[in-house]
Amino acid sequence: MGNQEAIVLVKGPVSLTMPWWTRGTHWSEKQTMRPNIKLSLYSLAVVKLLALFNNVIEKLTLNVAVFPTPPITLAAMGILSEKFATAVYAAMDGGVADRKNRDNLVLEVRDVLRTQADYVRSVCGANAAMLALSGFELSKMPEPINEVGIPGRLVASATDKSGDLLIRWGKTIGARMFRVEKASGDPAGGPVTWNEIALTGRQSAVVSGLVPYTEYYFRVIGVGITHEGMPSDIVMGRAA
């Protein structure tokens, strides 16, 4: 959609708009990341690739009871490791042929690591403790965000359409959705009732059906995976 801002249109005083990513699921469902092997082979320097290869050989050897039938035998991996180590050091001061030999062995070592990694995954599934026995580096698991911040930079501005107000706010830590509420009166004049007018996964909402030039008061609350945060500051807006 280019740079065009997507907004949530709220018809009438009470309306609920759900973002696309909640359709078919409950908004509070936590999306989890399964433990897995991290294979960033192309980003590894040849010396680090050799170190990883040797570490996998060592750990698979120590844990042969867990990984009894690797598709490439540990003996074959040991022979390849010796060839690769010799080629790596020969290429440091050698010529074009030495570097070409090293590069060919780099490709072979990567292929072996991919094959063994697939085998390890098939044995371990998503068991992080078992995966760690293989010698492969594991992908970092994201830390859950339990804190839900307070939406800031709240702005309410009139639009080109009579009776509409555009409400915007900033990014909020830990918020998966936002609840937009409208006060029953001026909060400065005494206690008011806050009514929910929208629930959205975006950072803006259009409120329609307002009386032009009448003061309305709004606030926004961030909603996280398990709980919600504190309300934002109150903003006043007048529709044109």
C-alpha positions in Angstrom: 0.0 0.0 0.0 3.1 2.3 -0.3 3.4 4.9 2.5 -0.4 5.2 2.9 -1.3 4.8 6.5 -3.7 2.1 7.4 -6.4 3.1 9.8 -9.3 1.4 11.6 -12.7 2.8 10.9 -15.1 2.8 13.8 -18.7 3.2 12.9 -21.0 4.4 15.7 -20.4 4.9 19.4 -19.4 1.2 20.0 -17.7 -0.9 17.4 -15.0 -3.6 17.5 -12.4 -3.9 14.7 -10.0 -6.9 14.9 -6.7 -6.8 13.0 -5.9 -9.4 10.3 -3.4 -11.4 12.4 -6.1 -12.3 15.0 -8.6 -13.7 12.6 -9.2 -17.4 13.4 -7.4 -17.3 16.7 -7.9 -15.7 20.1 -5.8 -12.6 20.5 -4.2 -13.9 23.7 -2.7 -17.0 22.2 1.1 -16.8 22.6 3.1 -17.6 19.5 6.1 -19.6 20.6 9.4 -20.4 18.9 10.6 -24.0 19.0 14.2 -24.7 20.0 16.2 -25.4 16.9 19.8 -25.7 15.5 21.3 -22.4 14.2 23.1 -23.0 10.9 24.7 -19.7 9.7 27.3 -21.5 7.7 27.8 -18.8 5.1 28.7 -16.2 7.7 31.4 -18.3 9.3 35.0 -17.8 8.5 36.8 -20.9 7.4 38.6 -21.3 10.8 35.4 -21.0 12.7 33.7 -23.5 10.3 36.5 -25.9 11.0 36.1 -25.4 14.8 32.3 -26.0 14.5 32.9 -29.2 12.4 35.3 -30.5 15.0 33.0 -29.6 17.9 30.1 -31.5 16.2 32.4 -34.6 15.7 33.5 -34.5 19.4 29.9 -34.1 20.7 28.4 -36.7 18.4 31.2 -39.1 19.5 30.6 -38.5 23.2 26.8 -38.9 22.8 26.7 -41.8 20.4 24.0 -43.4 22.5 21.7 -40.4 21.7 22.8 -40.2 18.0 23.6 -43.8 17.1 23.1 -43.7 13.3 24.2 -40.5 11.7 23.9 -40.6 7.9 27.6 -39.6 7.6 29.8 -41.7 9.8 32.0 -40.1 12.4 35.0 -41.8 10.9 34.3 -40.1 7.5 33.8 -36.8 9.3 37.2 -37.3 11.0 39.0 -37.9 7.7 37.3 -34.8 6.1 38.3 -32.7 9.2 42.0 -33.6 8.7 41.8 -32.8 5.0 40.0 -29.5 5.7 42.4 -28.4 8.4 45.4 -29.2 6.1 43.8 -27.2 3.3 42.9 -24.2 5.5 46.5 -23.8 6.7 48.0 -24.5 3.3 45.8 -21.7 1.7 47.1 -19.1 4.2 50.5 -18.9 2.5 49.8 -20.9 -0.6 48.7 -20.1 -4.2 45.6 -20.2 -6.2 45.4 -24.0 -6.3 45.6 -24.2 -2.5 42.8 -21.7 -2.1 40.7 -23.5 -4.6 41.2 -26.8 -2.8 40.2 -25.1 0.5 37.1 -23.6 -1.0 36.0 -26.9 -2.5 36.4 -28.5 1.0 34.4 -25.6 2.5 31.4 -26.6 0.3 31.8 -30.2 1.3 32.0 -29.5 5.0 28.9 -27.3 4.8 27.0 -30.1 3.1 28.0 -32.6 5.8 27.0 -30.2 8.5 23.6 -29.6 6.9 23.0 -33.4 6.6 24.0 -34.1 10.2 21.9 -31.2 11.4 18.8 -32.6 9.7 19.6 -36.0 11.4 20.0 -34.4 14.8 16.7 -32.5 14.4 14.9 -35.8 13.4 16.2 -37.4 16.6 15.7 -34.5 19.0 12.6 -32.7 17.7 12.2 -29.5 19.8 14.1 -30.9 22.9 16.6 -28.2 23.6 18.6 -30.3 26.0 19.1 -33.1 23.5 19.9 -30.6 20.7 22.6 -29.1 22.8 24.4 -32.5 22.9 25.0 -32.4 19.2 27.7 -29.7 19.2 25.6 -27.4 17.0 24.8 -23.9 18.1 21.2 -23.4 19.0 19.0 -20.5 17.9 18.5 -17.9 20.6 15.0 -18.0 22.1 13.3 -14.7 22.3 12.7 -13.4 25.8 9.0 -13.0 26.6 7.8 -9.4 27.0 5.7 -9.4 30.2 5.6 -5.6 30.6 3.0 -3.6 28.7 3.8 0.1 28.3 1.6 3.1 28.2 0.7 4.5 24.7 2.3 7.9 24.2 2.1 10.8 21.8 -1.7 10.6 21.7 -3.3 13.0 19.1 -6.9 13.5 18.1 -7.4 15.5 14.9 -10.3 16.3 12.7 -10.5 14.8 9.2 -11.9 16.0 5.9 -15.2 14.2 6.7 -17.7 15.9 9.0 -18.2 14.0 12.3 -14.9 12.0 12.1 -11.9 12.2 14.3 -8.5 10.5 13.7 -6.8 9.3 16.8 -3.1 8.3 16.7 -0.6 7.1 19.2 3.0 5.8 19.3 4.5 2.4 19.6 4.1 0.7 22.9 6.3 -2.0 24.4 4.6 -5.4 24.9 1.3 -4.3 23.3 -0.3 -6.7 20.8 -3.5 -4.7 20.5 -4.9 -1.4 21.6 -8.2 -0.6 23.2 -9.6 2.9 22.4 -12.0 4.4 25.0 -14.2 7.5 24.9 -15.3 9.3 28.1 -18.9 10.0 28.8 -18.0 13.6 29.6 -15.2 16.0 30.5 -12.9 14.1 33.0 -11.9 17.4 34.5 -15.5 18.0 35.6 -15.8 14.9 37.8 -16.0 11.1 37.5 -16.8 9.8 34.0 -17.5 6.4 32.4 -15.0 5.1 29.9 -16.6 3.2 27.0 -14.7 1.0 24.6 -15.1 2.1 21.0 -12.4 0.1 19.2 -10.0 -2.8 19.6 -7.2 -2.7 17.0 -3.7 -4.0 16.3 -2.7 -0.7 14.7 -1.6 2.7 16.0 -4.6 4.7 14.8 -8.4 4.7 14.7 -11.0 6.8 13.0 -14.1 7.5 15.2 -17.2 8.4 13.2 -20.7 9.7 14.0 -19.5 12.5 16.3 -21.3 15.9 16.7 -19.2 18.5 14.9 -17.3 21.0 17.1 -18.2 19.2 20.3 -15.5 18.2 22.7 -14.8 14.5 23.1 -12.2 12.9 25.3 -10.3 9.7 24.5 -7.6 7.4 26.0 -5.8 4.3 24.7 -4.8 1.2 26.6 -2.2 -1.3 25.4 -3.2 -5.0 25.6 -0.5 -7.6 25.9 -0.4 -11.4 25.7 -1.7 -12.0 29.3 -2.7 -8.6 30.6 -3.1 -4.9 29.7 -1.2 -1.8 30.7 -2.1 1.5 32.2 -4.3 4.0 30.3 -2.6 6.7 28.3 -2.9 10.4 28.9 -6.3 11.8 27.9 -6.6 13.6 24.7 -9.5 16.0 23.6 -10.6 16.3 20.1 -13.3 18.1 18.1 -14.7 16.7 14.8 -15.3 19.2 12.0 
